[in-house]
């Protein structure tokens, strides 16, 4: 039998939580999940030309790579997409979508 002291489960959990946060894995997973939901809502065509990056203060930031897609999203798709995002992610308290031009 060894005299080695094993860490408690709670200290292991805390250490793993700190490591995951420090490496950015929590944020990356949340961002990936957000973008998957975005693509489900907007469909493959718009999804190829845009990606949801993050939600900050209730505003979804979406990067759009094509000016035609930007106009389509800002125009007739905006209200429908916003309502679907709010319904799909109620815990995020989404109140708006901000579209930014990307490459």
MOURKA-V771771 format. One record per residue. N is the residue number from 1. PHI is phi as a letter, one per 40 degrees, with the letter a starting at -180 (999 if undefined). OMEGA is omega in degrees with one decimal (999 if undefined). D_CENTER is the distance of its C-alpha to the mean C-alpha in Angstrom with 2 decimals. Layout:
n=<N | N>
phi=<PHI | PHI>
omega=<OMEGA | OMEGA>
d_center=<D_CENTER | D_CENTER>
//
This chain:
n=<1 | 2 | 3 | 4 | 5 | 6 | 7 | 8 | 9 | 10 | 11 | 12 | 13 | 14 | 15 | 16 | 17 | 18 | 19 | 20 | 21 | 22 | 23 | 24 | 25 | 26 | 27 | 28 | 29 | 30 | 31 | 32 | 33 | 34 | 35 | 36 | 37 | 38 | 39 | 40 | 41 | 42 | 43 | 44 | 45 | 46 | 47 | 48 | 49 | 50 | 51 | 52 | 53 | 54 | 55 | 56 | 57 | 58 | 59 | 60 | 61 | 62 | 63 | 64 | 65 | 66 | 67 | 68 | 69 | 70 | 71 | 72 | 73 | 74 | 75 | 76 | 77 | 78 | 79 | 80 | 81 | 82 | 83 | 84 | 85 | 86 | 87 | 88 | 89 | 90 | 91 | 92 | 93 | 94 | 95 | 96 | 97 | 98 | 99 | 100 | 101 | 102 | 103>
phi=<999 | c | c | c | c | c | c | c | d | c | c | c | c | c | c | c | c | c | c | c | c | c | c | g | c | c | c | c | c | c | c | c | c | c | c | c | c | d | c | c | c | c | g | c | c | c | c | c | b | a | a | c | c | a | b | b | f | g | b | c | c | b | c | b | c | b | c | c | c | d | c | c | c | c | c | c | c | d | c | c | c | d | c | c | c | c | c | c | b | c | c | c | f | c | b | a | b | b | c | b | c | b | c>
omega=<-176.1 | 175.6 | -177.6 | 178.8 | 179.0 | 177.6 | 178.6 | 178.5 | -178.4 | 178.7 | 174.6 | 178.4 | 179.8 | 179.7 | 179.0 | 178.3 | 178.4 | 179.9 | 179.9 | 179.6 | -178.3 | 179.6 | 178.7 | -177.0 | 178.8 | -179.4 | -179.5 | 179.6 | 178.7 | 179.6 | 178.6 | 178.8 | 177.5 | -178.1 | 175.4 | 179.3 | 177.0 | -179.0 | 177.4 | -176.4 | -174.8 | 179.4 | -172.9 | -177.0 | 177.7 | 179.4 | 177.3 | -175.5 | -179.9 | 173.6 | 177.2 | -176.8 | -173.6 | 172.8 | 178.3 | -179.8 | 177.2 | -179.3 | 176.7 | 176.5 | -177.9 | 176.4 | -178.2 | -174.1 | -172.2 | -176.5 | 177.2 | 177.2 | 178.3 | 179.8 | 179.4 | -180.0 | 179.7 | -176.0 | -168.8 | 179.0 | -169.4 | -175.7 | 179.9 | -179.5 | 179.3 | 179.9 | -179.8 | 176.9 | 178.8 | 179.6 | -176.5 | -176.0 | -174.0 | -179.6 | -179.3 | 179.8 | -178.8 | 178.8 | -178.5 | 173.6 | 176.9 | -179.2 | 176.9 | -180.0 | 177.0 | 179.4 | 999>
d_center=<48.17 | 46.15 | 46.13 | 42.51 | 40.29 | 36.96 | 33.98 | 33.06 | 30.05 | 28.45 | 28.93 | 27.43 | 24.35 | 24.08 | 24.63 | 21.96 | 19.40 | 20.44 | 20.31 | 16.78 | 15.59 | 17.98 | 16.79 | 13.12 | 12.39 | 10.63 | 8.03 | 7.95 | 7.72 | 4.86 | 3.02 | 5.54 | 5.44 | 3.06 | 5.38 | 8.06 | 8.19 | 8.41 | 11.09 | 12.78 | 13.27 | 14.44 | 16.29 | 17.19 | 19.07 | 16.60 | 13.77 | 16.00 | 16.27 | 12.79 | 9.16 | 6.14 | 5.46 | 4.49 | 6.43 | 9.85 | 12.92 | 11.83 | 11.06 | 8.19 | 8.90 | 9.66 | 11.89 | 14.85 | 17.52 | 20.32 | 22.20 | 23.13 | 19.57 | 18.90 | 21.97 | 21.14 | 17.73 | 19.39 | 22.41 | 22.94 | 19.44 | 17.84 | 19.13 | 18.56 | 14.90 | 14.37 | 16.42 | 14.71 | 11.20 | 13.20 | 15.04 | 12.38 | 10.30 | 13.37 | 12.62 | 10.03 | 13.09 | 11.74 | 14.82 | 14.16 | 12.43 | 13.39 | 14.18 | 15.18 | 17.43 | 16.63 | 18.72>
//
